[in-house]
């Protein structure tokens, strides 16, 4: 933790030095020397941090020394943040001055501002800058004292690779009686080992087994290694515990052992000897506990193995890192090992703990035992460790104490179970470790959203731009790193929307990160009205999470007066209706404030004094009516989330001053009719999920054309536009074609009368997005023709057409990558024919030497509430076997809902790969389907899952 903090601080100091020397920023006088001295001292301390991190585990005095170092570093980080905030303030004021000058010149109006206003502001700035200088000097003195103390603890400069935690060695021996719940995985692995694939290009097949520490990778491999079928199948079996570092000579000697092992320590000689020992033999090699991602080291070992092995040879690699499998080029064959089921975990626990105990004695403890096993969450190592401990517990009280304890407080558990996790943790880069530890601020079983988590890491300054990579990209790299090392699990992503990724953290991993952040992170749950279940005990508190607060003001029993360095305040499952201004004044160092899903109606004005704030989430406060004007003073704010604040009618005009804002979420703020004009100046804005443009006459309202200045927008954007003549003139200036990073575009023209139809057509045609758009939704469109650019979206995968007035569908069958299509509420759509497939009538009977595939990738199709749709025709007389045309070869799901007039389905469905057909609320079609199934409708008889429901007027 300290190492990552120091690295981040050194980067900030370098930035300040650059401002002082290159940009000639003289924000604070006579501070350059202090900054240089602080940087030099910090670099000297950085050299011994590895040694300090290692010694602090056993030496309390070193741990206290590190705590003092972190305290000074945190305070310097806040001071530098004040420095940068003042620079941002200057930029905003210069920008406003230029805008006012331009406005005054344009209107030819002159006015004067009382001089005392300037005097007051200037005096305040002088005091602030003087305080910054004094704080830097004071912290410099404190850091010097801390640096001098390092000699008293004999801290030395050591290489990172030299600090290797103790790693457990493995062998091939296994006690089969203590293995439960791995029969299926064992069968799959043995099948892969014994399979003889004649098409396999490589004689040597590598099978990686990937999973978190303690999940049972080695045990599974031991089971398979000792299976009699496997023994008889291979001429040689070799087991090597690799661990870290990856030593090619050591591994090669282990493979050769007993077969003319070389006495040389030269790689060439050892590899030659190894090659002779395996030459022409079909072998099974187990490389247990591999960590390296160094392809050069692996290749030096792999080449002689591959060139000398007999056909059908196999290598099993156990690892915690998916990167290892990627490096070895073995991802097609990798196995991800999951946790045991509760029942299997309980069987393992009972087998060990009740060994040699009387049956009546076992029965007494079994109920508590189940509760204890639940703590393991399917992790075999945890179950074994707790079972070994409980064998010596003789009384109900002893068992109950273990059940009620925090898992890391249980005697022996931390050493046995957390040690494997610590190896994985130690293997992470320092910056990634900090991101992992931040997850301790969330409760167990929390479902993480990848994008939100990255924005939270950003708010704590854990992410920094690298080369051309923005902070968000660095965050994605860190997230993927943690996923591939099994710190996150149960990943869920939308098949079509790759922007949304959710995951969970295993309870044991959560316990592990909480044990490492016990003093800095606190999760408090209120058991009743303002009753605190656990007190705040740590004066080093940085991150605070409140759960289950009852309805009413923020609990008065919680005070942060003694915790003024708090960086994160988050609420979960709370019903807070008001926040006191005195409470806000206690949180001056706050960087992350999450008050979502509460019942707030307003925020105190002094929230604008939280100058360090970077993340503010007020989503799902459905009664929130307004935001304070002082919100514009949050110059460091990067993320503002206001999702589903349904009572919010407007955003403060001062939002144009949020110079650092990158992500603004306002989806489903139904009463929000327009945005403040100043948002067009926020050129760093990457996320604007909704842009309401309702034709406001206010010059301070954001216009459709103002989108033209926001070319950094990415992800999803929905434009809600009234559709008058002014918007039509503005649409071209929006430059939608230039927003290359947009993934999804929604356009809602929100018509009110037929007079605007021509404007709507023009607006939609001018809002042409870039050609690589992934997802498009057009809704409430009153035009009778579709925009010409739809068919130019070559890479479109998802399309939704909702509440549109066109009488026909576009030729969507020509879109080569369309996978999901939804058509709904089209009141004038009476017929769907060959034009929908993308062919002309004349083509249906013409033979061609080249096969045409229509809707080649379409997987899901939905027709919903098409009340006037009567016909859905395919191609008359079409038979795929006699035709050069294939239609919807990948279609797996077809849903037809509330299409009351539709009578028949098209013939081409007979040859489809449909797995699911739903006909709901389409009484004419449903009746025909029920009466004719198996006779006149062989076109659907091959579909395995058919659901027919009647509802609505028959």
Secondary structure as UniProt FT lines:
FT   HELIX           2..21
FT   TURN            29..30
FT   HELIX           32..46
FT   TURN            47..48
FT   HELIX           49..55
FT   TURN            56..58
FT   HELIX           60..107
FT   HELIX           115..149
FT   TURN            150..154
FT   HELIX           160..162
FT   HELIX           176..178
FT   HELIX           183..194
FT   TURN            198..199
FT   STRAND          204..210
FT   TURN            213..214
FT   HELIX           217..225
FT   HELIX           228..233
FT   STRAND          236..243
FT   HELIX           248..256
FT   TURN            257..258
FT   HELIX           267..278
FT   TURN            279..280
FT   STRAND          283..290
FT   HELIX           295..308
FT   TURN            311..312
FT   STRAND          313..319
FT   HELIX           322..327
FT   TURN            328..329
FT   HELIX           331..333
FT   STRAND          335..336
FT   HELIX           342..353
FT   TURN            354..356
FT   HELIX           359..374
FT   TURN            375..378
FT   HELIX           380..390
FT   TURN            391..392
FT   HELIX           396..404
FT   HELIX           407..409
FT   TURN            411..412
FT   HELIX           414..418
FT   HELIX           419..426
FT   HELIX           430..438
FT   HELIX           439..441
FT   TURN            444..445
FT   STRAND          448..449
FT   HELIX           450..459
FT   TURN            460..461
FT   TURN            467..468
FT   HELIX           471..484
FT   TURN            485..486
FT   STRAND          489..493
FT   TURN            498..499
FT   STRAND          501..504
FT   HELIX           507..516
FT   TURN            517..520
FT   STRAND          521..528
FT   TURN            529..530
FT   STRAND          531..532
FT   TURN            539..540
FT   STRAND          543..547
FT   STRAND          552..553
FT   TURN            556..557
FT   TURN            561..562
FT   TURN            564..565
FT   STRAND          568..572
FT   STRAND          576..578
FT   HELIX           581..585
FT   TURN            588..589
FT   STRAND          592..594
FT   TURN            596..597
FT   HELIX           605..609
FT   TURN            611..612
FT   STRAND          615..617
FT   TURN            619..620
FT   TURN            622..623
FT   HELIX           629..633
FT   TURN            635..636
FT   STRAND          639..641
FT   TURN            643..644
FT   TURN            646..647
FT   HELIX           653..657
FT   TURN            659..660
FT   STRAND          663..665
FT   TURN            667..668
FT   TURN            670..671
FT   HELIX           677..681
FT   TURN            683..684
FT   STRAND          687..688
FT   STRAND          690..693
FT   TURN            699..700
FT   HELIX           704..709
FT   TURN            711..712
FT   STRAND          714..721
FT   HELIX           725..731
FT   HELIX           732..734
FT   HELIX           736..738
FT   STRAND          741..748
FT   HELIX           754..756
FT   HELIX           757..766
FT   TURN            771..772
FT   STRAND          775..781
FT   HELIX           788..792
FT   TURN            794..795
FT   STRAND          798..804
FT   HELIX           812..814
FT   TURN            816..817
FT   STRAND          820..824
FT   TURN            827..828
FT   STRAND          831..832
FT   HELIX           834..837
FT   HELIX           841..845
FT   STRAND          852..854
FT   TURN            856..857
FT   STRAND          860..864
FT   TURN            867..868
FT   STRAND          871..872
FT   TURN            876..877
FT   HELIX           880..882
FT   STRAND          885..887
FT   TURN            889..890
FT   STRAND          893..897
FT   TURN            900..901
FT   HELIX           907..911
FT   STRAND          916..920
FT   HELIX           923..932
FT   TURN            933..936
FT   TURN            938..942
FT   STRAND          945..949
//
